[in-house]
Amino acid sequence: MTTIIEYASKHIKGYNGKKVLINIDFLPTIQIIDDACKAHGFIFWVTNSFRKDADVLTGTVVTPANMSNHKVGHGIDGNLQYIKTGEWFNSVKMGDSSGIDEVLIQEIINKGVRYGGNFRKEDNVHFDDALNVNKPDEWKEKYRVLQGVA
């Protein structure tokens, strides 16, 4: 499908009032992240979700890929906050092999979500469902519709 929806919950929120926009087909994946955050007492503060090609991003940790899952609503970036202490885990602290966030990240990975910290060029704030890798033709069709490419 090519329907973009807004997602929000107690454990996944848009950072600085941003809307969390995802493809409806990404719902099972974001729910895995949401459930894990709830179980471990975290908030996932989303800094980037679905985005148009024309959107210029400043301050990105990693230069977006040509077939980025963000372009079709199948990827999110964000920072983690441990609710009990308020501690923040950002691009430097996420995936550094220390801290309470590591158990959460590993659980998300174990449930089939792709983690950017495992990319050749690490992107420790990124999570997606690998649509661009596993179903490139579906990714291209969604891109064509959602980005308005002829």
Secondary structure, 3 states (H helix, E strand, C coil): CCCEEECCCCCEEEHHHCCCEEEHHHHHHHHHHHHHHHHHCEEEEEEECCCCCCCCCCCCCCCCCCCCHHHHCCEEEEEEEECCCCCEECCCCCCCCCCCHHHHHHHHHHCCCEEHHHCCCCCCCEEECCHHHHCHHHHHHHHHHHHCCC
